[in-house]
Amino acid sequence: SIKVEAGAAGKVFKIDAAVGTAVKKGDAVVTIEAMKMEIPVVAPEDGTVASIDVAVGDAVEAGKVLATLN
């Protein structure tokens, strides 16, 4: 499976793709809010969302797996 990881520490602002959704490389999967900026975390390659491992409002560290793709 393909891991979608947070590039920066912050808070989960929005879940952009639901489980089962087909995404293309560069599509936003989760949006993180850090320092009052919304930062989209994008799919590293084409795939289907297999799991969303965070909820809106969760605090995340850089490198945390937010979702996985198949």
N, C-alpha and C positions, 0 to 999 in steps of 0.2 A: 504494500500500500504506500501511497505518497503522503508525506506529512506536510501540513500547512502550519508553519510556525510563526509566532509573533516576532516581528523585527525589532520591536521596542516594547518597553514596559508601559503599561497603561491599564485602562479599564475597557471591557468589552462594551461598545456603544451600540452595535447592531449586528445581527446575523443576516448576511446578504444572500446566502444560498441554503436551501433546505436539503436534508438527507434525500438522496435519490435524484438530485438535480444534476444535469450534465453541465460541466463548466469547461471553458476553454482557457488555455494559458493566458494569464493576465486578468481574468475575471475576478472581481472581489468576492471573497468567501465570507469574511468577517471584517467588521470595521472596529478599530480600536481608537479610543480617545486618549491622547497624551498631551499634556501641556495645552489644553483647550483646542487642540487640532484633531481632526478626524483623519485617521490613517487607515486606508484600505489594506487588508492583508489579502494578497491575490494568490490564485492557484499557480503553482510553479510549472505545471504542465496540464494538458487536457486530461479530463477524467470525470468520474461521477462521484459526488459527495457520498462517502460511506458513513461518516460520523461527524457530528459537531460535538466537541468535547468541552465547550464552555457555554455559559449562559450570559445574557445581557446583565451588566453590572459587575461581573467577575473581575477581580484584579488579576492581571497576568504579568509575568516576567518575560523579558526578551528570551526567545528560544523555546518558550512553552508551545507544545503542540495544541493548536486550536481546533483542528479538524483533520480528517484523513480522506483521501481520494482513492478510488480504485481505477 
